[in-house]
Amino acid sequence: MSVPLMPMCPVFGGRLPWLEGGVVEDAVPGAGGEGRSWPAAEPGFWQQVVEQLSTALMVVDPAGRILAVNPAGERLLGRATRAIRGKDAHELLHRDTDGGTLLREQCPLLRALAEGAAARGEGDSYLRGDGRLVTISWSASPLTDGGSFKGMAVLFTDITSDRSAGRERAAYTSALEDLNERLTLVAEITDVLGQTLETDEALARLGRLLVPRLADWAAVDLRTGSGQVHRVAVTGPAGRAAGLEGGRERLPEAGEAEPSALVRALTGGDPVLQSEQDAQNETEAAAPPGSPLAAAHSDFLRTVHAASAITVPLGSSRQITGALTVVRTDPAHPFDTADLEVVSDIGRRVGLVIDNARRFGRQRAVAEAMQRNLLAPLPQPGRLRLAARYQPAPAGSQVGGDWYDAFELKDGTLALVIGDVVGHDLTAAAGMAQLHGILRSLAWDHTGPPGAVIDRLDDAMPAITTVPMATLVLARVEGHPHTGPWTLRWTSAGHPPPLLLTPGGHAQYLEAGQGLVLGAPAYTGASRPNATHALPPGSTLLLYTDGLIEIPGSDLDTGLDRLRRHALTLAHTPLDTLCDQLLARMPPGSTDDVALLALRLPPP
């Protein structure tokens, strides 16, 4: 809305608004009486109002020249009216955020003057007389006289402190977001690395988490028992960078001066944050006579064009397993001390994971050796052919409670065993070894039915083993090993039934001969059942543990049907191929170990 000019106004140079005929009309209905008038102001009253107004006021003519500024405006601008009257307001006051003069086309007040229209603005910068910038909020209204445009009345206030507070709030919010992102990253790394005990897999996951969320490149060097350092993993923008991996260098001898950040991290030094100049200095310092390890690391920094880098030990000061180096290549976004703390924390956690993985690897090596000794070589009596496989559980040790065995008895009969002790760890493997030896001893010279042997094993188990419970199948393959005919005689202690594949594409589960699991309370005087079944020439018999048919989320019948279907498909393949393919075709998700024993009879 334009404000009409009236005579007698010392600031506007015209008459005052709202005064007409010597009275002022009450502008607030109900404030002491509807439409009440009050006497005309004394001379100079409106000048006092303008002078005492706490909001800065400036009047400019249509060309943008300053006509008047009230005392609040003088204080805000740090300039006296007499010094600025007649000056171009834009040229004198308006600046960009860096203090530079703005183009006139960019000034919203000049545009409002050109249009003769009201306007407002937020966040403009005005230059005070002392050279400081103030950030203002302003509102301008046109001044008219008899319909003729005479200029603008501009009210403006200092919002510099509000703006600073806003910047502080924004910086604080940004800092909180950065902290949250760092904490989230550390939590994810801890969670993801805790899900594996394989060093290679752990380092692959680490690289995928660090790049590109925290760094452009990440490299891991591990110490070996021989004093060497092996660069085992490098991850860059395109993923795993195999060409930068594999280097092996020896650590410098103790006491040698070594400026390399990598060498310091590997020998118990503090984490190191390197700027672009620091990385350049290391590259120069690593030239001869520096150590080959330092030279290799500086070459890596140079190859990836490091602008800043952080190198931290993996593990604690008492047990350093290696070092982690992260690199950023953008000079405008270097690492800072907060990043150094985060990477140091990650290094401690990764070091613990690698140490655990190494311990697990040593345990696994012992377990593998134990497995090789427990699972004896298979006999090949006459024209009968045997094959077996053992597949450890996906998690845990490489041996467990599942086992197979095949051996010739005193009378020349072939005995077959498949068994499963509760558990799939070293404790279960030890129990399995106990049962394995006792069963061989009990069966060696016994010519009666298999059920009698298992009855004796069940009686002896609590006294001479640590096994609480187990399942197994003990079978005798009766018949001449070269000419046959062959008969299978067996008993089952709560174990999945053998699968018989016969010529002509038939498959049959031998479900007879089922008795209680070993270790279960038995009825007094009850003996285990036995079963017999003819084995046709050219047939294949499969004994297996439940890990082959039990998959989480799937019922037992589904697992049995799947094994039958795959076995029929592979029935005419070589025995070793059949065993390998049955394990390969297992659906993912199994949490148990698997033992598999296969017998193939010769064709007619």
Stockholm file with secondary structure:
# STOCKHOLM 1.0

chainA/1-604         MSVPLMPMCPVFGGRLPWLEGGVVEDAVPGAGGEGRSWPAAEPGFWQQVVEQLSTALMVVDPAGRILAVNPAGERLLGRATRAIRGKDAHELLHRDTDGGTLLREQCPLLRALAEGAAARGEGDSYLRGDGRLVTISWSASPLTDGGSFKGMAVLFTDITSDRSAGRERAAYTSALEDLNERLTLVAEITDVLGQTLETDEALARLGRLLVPRLADWAAVDLRTGSGQVHRVAVTGPAGRAAGLEGGRERLPEAGEAEPSALVRALTGGDPVLQSEQDAQNETEAAAPPGSPLAAAHSDFLRTVHAASAITVPLGSSRQITGALTVVRTDPAHPFDTADLEVVSDIGRRVGLVIDNARRFGRQRAVAEAMQRNLLAPLPQPGRLRLAARYQPAPAGSQVGGDWYDAFELKDGTLALVIGDVVGHDLTAAAGMAQLHGILRSLAWDHTGPPGAVIDRLDDAMPAITTVPMATLVLARVEGHPHTGPWTLRWTSAGHPPPLLLTPGGHAQYLEAGQGLVLGAPAYTGASRPNATHALPPGSTLLLYTDGLIEIPGSDLDTGLDRLRRHALTLAHTPLDTLCDQLLARMPPGSTDDVALLALRLPPP
#=GR chainA/1-604 SS CCEECEEECTTTSSECTTEETTEEECSSTTSSSTTCEEECCCTTHHHHHHHHCSSEEEEECTTSBEEEECHHHHHHHTCCHHHHTTSBHHHHHEECTTSCBCCGGGCHHHHHHHHTCCEEEEEEEEECTTSCEEEEEEEEEEEEETTEEEEEEEEEEECHHHHHHHHHHHHHHHHHHHHHHHHHHHHHHHHHHTTCCCHHHHHHHHHHHHTTTTCSEEEEEEECTTSEEEEEEEEETTEECGGGCCCEEECCCTTCCCCCHHHHHHTTCCCEEECHHHHHHHHHHTSTTSCHHHHHHHHHHHHTTCSEEEEEEEECSSCEEEEEEEEECCTTSCCCHHHHHHHHHHHHHHHHHHHHHHHHHHHHHHHHHHHHHHSCCCCCCTTCEEEEEEECCSSSCSCCSEEEEEEECTTSCEEEEEEEESCSSHHHHHHHHHHHHHHHHHHHTCCSCHHHHHHHHHHHHHHHCCCCCEEEEEEEEESCTTTCCEEEEEEEESCCCCEEEETTTEEEECCCSEECCBTSCCCTTCCCCCEEEEECTTCEEEEECGGGTCCTTSCHHHHHHHHHHHHHHTTTSCHHHHHHHHHHTSCTTCCSCEEEEEEECCCC
#=GC SS_cons         CCEECEEECTTTSSECTTEETTEEECSSTTSSSTTCEEECCCTTHHHHHHHHCSSEEEEECTTSBEEEECHHHHHHHTCCHHHHTTSBHHHHHEECTTSCBCCGGGCHHHHHHHHTCCEEEEEEEEECTTSCEEEEEEEEEEEEETTEEEEEEEEEEECHHHHHHHHHHHHHHHHHHHHHHHHHHHHHHHHHHTTCCCHHHHHHHHHHHHTTTTCSEEEEEEECTTSEEEEEEEEETTEECGGGCCCEEECCCTTCCCCCHHHHHHTTCCCEEECHHHHHHHHHHTSTTSCHHHHHHHHHHHHTTCSEEEEEEEECSSCEEEEEEEEECCTTSCCCHHHHHHHHHHHHHHHHHHHHHHHHHHHHHHHHHHHHHHSCCCCCCTTCEEEEEEECCSSSCSCCSEEEEEEECTTSCEEEEEEEESCSSHHHHHHHHHHHHHHHHHHHTCCSCHHHHHHHHHHHHHHHCCCCCEEEEEEEEESCTTTCCEEEEEEEESCCCCEEEETTTEEEECCCSEECCBTSCCCTTCCCCCEEEEECTTCEEEEECGGGTCCTTSCHHHHHHHHHHHHHHTTTSCHHHHHHHHHHTSCTTCCSCEEEEEEECCCC
//
